[in-house]
């Protein structure tokens, strides 16, 4: 199963300005922001929540997201930066317990938890090992290291031993991480493409990523939100997957805005 979604859903430029045509946008002009999640969840089956990284929502907020989305919907959640960027993976027990104490309100809609490490954090395998030990069985974890010292055989084996996925990442149409398969699921973040208009991905780049995906269940999130690029590219990827006969979650076919090609 290929789970296709975007990194967040609350982007104002996914809705046209007052009086503008709705063409090329995810949200209709008259749709209030308080209903965006419901509208999104009618068109996608998964989303990655980024705002938990900046400010961990209360348990009630996670419960509301659970209740506002349909059965079968999945919500991947980015770990609070308190653990990854402030504590820098030190003393992880309390931050992980606090995070899970709230995020578990999603119930069976909880998708993978993403640990995005700071780009300045050099490899500390002991700290990562201790952090991953805090997650109970059944909670899937993906790790996105961003300092090259992490990309070693020892780190690969550590992730594999915990069943944690190395988060594959792309920028400008190229992998910026090794393509290790360390878990029974995959996790891919597409940050920025090279197609026009920026930051779109071209079909060839998306096809290349489909060629690389070998894990039976993979979560793919487009993080190139400006101008609705993430929504458009998600639809293109879903269509390409369908042409290959791959099982994938739904994504809307949103055309680029007319002004984008001028």
C-alpha positions in Angstrom: 0.0 0.0 0.0 1.3 3.4 -1.0 0.0 6.1 1.4 0.1 9.5 -0.3 -0.5 12.7 1.5 0.9 16.1 2.3 2.8 17.6 5.3 0.0 19.5 6.9 -3.3 20.8 5.5 -3.6 24.4 6.8 -2.1 26.5 4.0 -3.9 29.6 3.1 -2.6 29.7 -0.5 -4.5 26.4 -1.1 -7.6 28.5 -1.1 -8.2 31.3 -3.7 -8.3 34.9 -2.7 -11.7 36.5 -2.5 -13.2 36.7 -5.9 -10.7 34.4 -7.6 -11.6 31.3 -9.5 -11.3 28.0 -7.5 -9.4 26.3 -10.3 -6.1 24.8 -9.2 -6.9 25.0 -5.5 -7.7 22.3 -2.9 -10.1 24.4 -0.9 -13.1 26.3 -2.4 -13.1 30.0 -1.7 -16.1 29.9 0.5 -15.0 27.0 2.7 -14.2 28.2 6.3 -10.8 27.2 7.7 -12.5 25.2 10.5 -13.7 22.7 7.9 -10.5 22.3 6.0 -9.5 19.0 7.7 -12.8 17.4 6.8 -12.5 18.6 3.2 -8.9 17.3 3.1 -9.9 13.9 4.5 -12.5 13.5 1.8 -9.7 13.7 -0.8 -6.8 12.1 1.0 -6.4 9.1 3.3 -3.4 10.3 5.2 -1.7 13.5 6.4 1.5 14.3 8.2 1.1 16.7 11.2 4.0 19.1 11.3 2.7 21.6 13.9 3.3 19.1 16.7 7.0 19.7 16.2 6.6 23.4 17.1 4.0 23.0 19.8 2.7 19.7 21.1 -1.1 19.7 20.9 -3.2 18.8 23.9 -4.7 15.3 24.0 -8.1 16.7 23.2 -6.9 18.1 19.9 -5.6 14.7 18.8 -9.0 13.2 19.8 -10.8 15.9 17.8 -8.7 15.0 14.7 -9.6 11.4 15.2 -13.3 12.2 15.4 -13.3 14.6 12.5 -11.7 12.2 10.0 -13.3 9.0 8.5 -12.5 5.4 9.3 -9.3 4.2 7.7 -7.7 7.7 7.8 -4.1 7.9 9.1 -2.3 10.7 10.8 1.5 10.6 10.9 2.9 13.0 13.6 6.2 14.8 13.8 7.8 14.5 17.2 8.1 17.6 19.3 11.3 19.5 18.8 11.7 19.6 22.6 13.1 16.1 22.3 15.0 16.4 19.0 16.2 19.9 19.0 16.3 21.1 22.6 17.2 17.9 24.5 19.0 16.6 21.4 17.8 13.0 22.2 19.1 13.2 25.8 16.9 11.9 28.6 14.1 10.8 26.2 11.8 9.0 28.6 9.7 11.9 29.7 9.4 13.7 26.3 8.4 10.5 24.6 5.9 9.5 27.3 4.3 13.0 27.2 4.1 12.9 23.4 2.5 9.5 23.3 0.2 10.3 26.2 -1.4 12.8 23.9 -0.9 11.4 20.4 -2.4 8.0 21.4 -5.7 9.7 21.5 -5.7 9.2 17.7 -6.4 5.5 18.4 -6.0 3.4 15.3 -5.6 6.5 13.2 -2.1 7.1 14.5 0.4 6.6 11.7 4.2 6.6 12.0 5.9 9.0 14.4 8.6 11.0 12.6 11.8 12.0 14.5 13.4 14.7 12.4 16.9 15.4 13.8 18.6 18.8 13.7 21.0 19.3 10.8 23.7 20.2 13.4 23.2 17.0 15.5 26.1 14.6 14.8 25.6 10.9 15.1 25.0 9.7 18.7 23.9 6.1 18.4 23.6 5.6 22.1 21.2 8.5 22.4 19.1 7.3 19.4 19.1 3.8 20.8 17.8 5.0 24.1 15.2 7.1 22.4 13.9 4.3 20.2 13.6 2.1 23.3 11.0 4.4 24.7 8.4 3.6 22.0 6.2 0.6 22.7 5.7 -2.2 20.3 3.0 -1.2 17.7 4.1 2.4 17.4 6.0 2.8 14.1 8.8 5.3 14.1 10.7 6.9 11.2 14.0 8.7 11.8 15.1 11.6 9.5 18.8 12.3 10.3 20.3 15.3 8.6 24.0 15.3 9.5 26.1 13.0 7.3 27.8 11.3 10.3 24.6 9.3 10.8 24.9 7.6 7.5 27.0 4.6 8.6 26.5 0.8 8.7 26.2 1.0 12.5 23.3 3.4 12.3 21.6 1.3 9.6 21.8 -1.8 11.9 20.6 0.2 14.9 17.5 1.3 13.0 16.9 -2.2 11.7 17.2 -3.7 15.2 14.4 -1.4 16.4 12.3 -1.8 13.3 12.5 1.9 12.8 12.4 3.2 9.2 15.1 5.5 7.9 13.1 8.4 6.5 14.1 8.9 2.8 14.2 12.5 1.8 14.4 14.3 -1.5 15.4 17.8 -2.4 15.5 19.1 -6.0 14.6 15.7 -7.3 17.5 13.8 -5.8 17.8 11.6 -2.7 19.6 13.4 0.2 19.7 10.3 2.4 20.8 6.7 1.8 18.1 4.4 0.5 18.3 1.9 3.4 15.3 -0.3 4.1 15.4 -0.8 7.8 11.7 -1.6 8.7 8.6 -3.3 7.4 7.3 0.1 6.2 8.9 3.0 4.3 8.7 6.7 4.8 9.5 9.3 2.1 9.4 13.1 2.4 9.6 15.1 -0.8 10.7 18.6 0.1 11.3 20.5 -3.1 11.2 19.6 -6.8 13.0 21.2 -9.8 10.0 21.4 -12.1 8.3 24.7 -13.0 6.6 26.4 -11.4 8.7 26.0 -8.3 8.6 23.9 -6.1 6.8 21.3 -8.3 8.1 17.8 -9.1 8.3 16.6 -12.7 6.7 13.3 -13.7 10.1 11.7 -14.4 11.3 12.4 -10.9 8.1 11.0 -9.4 8.4 7.9 -11.6 12.0 7.4 -10.4 10.8 7.4 -6.8 8.1 4.8 -7.6 10.9 2.7 -9.1 12.8 2.9 -5.7 9.9 2.0 -3.4 10.3 -1.7 -2.6 8.6 -1.9 0.9 5.0 -3.2 0.7 3.7 -0.3 2.8 5.2 3.2 2.3 4.1 6.6 3.5 4.9 9.4 1.0 4.4 13.0 2.1 4.9 16.1 -0.1 6.3 19.0 1.9 6.5 21.4 -1.1 3.4 23.3 0.0 3.8 26.7 -1.7 1.3 27.4 -4.5 -0.4 24.1 -3.9 2.5 22.1 -5.4 2.2 19.4 -2.8 -1.5 18.7 -3.6 -0.8 18.7 -7.4 2.2 16.4 -7.1 0.4 14.0 -4.8 -2.3 13.6 -7.4 0.2 13.0 -10.1 2.0 10.4 -8.0 -1.3 8.6 -7.3 -2.1 8.6 -11.0 1.3 7.2 -11.9 0.9 4.5 -9.3 -2.5 3.5 -10.7 -1.0 3.2 -14.2 1.5 0.7 -12.8 -1.2 -1.3 -11.0 0.1 -0.3 -7.6 -2.3 -0.1 -4.6 -2.3 3.5 -3.4 -4.5 5.7 -1.4 -6.6 8.4 -3.0 -5.4 11.9 -3.9 -7.2 14.6 -5.8 -6.4 15.5 -9.4 -5.8 19.2 -9.0 -4.7 21.1 -12.1 -2.1 23.8 -11.8 -3.6 27.3 -11.6 -3.9 29.1 -14.9 -1.5 31.8 -13.9 1.2 29.4 -12.8 2.1 28.6 -16.4 2.5 32.2 -17.6 
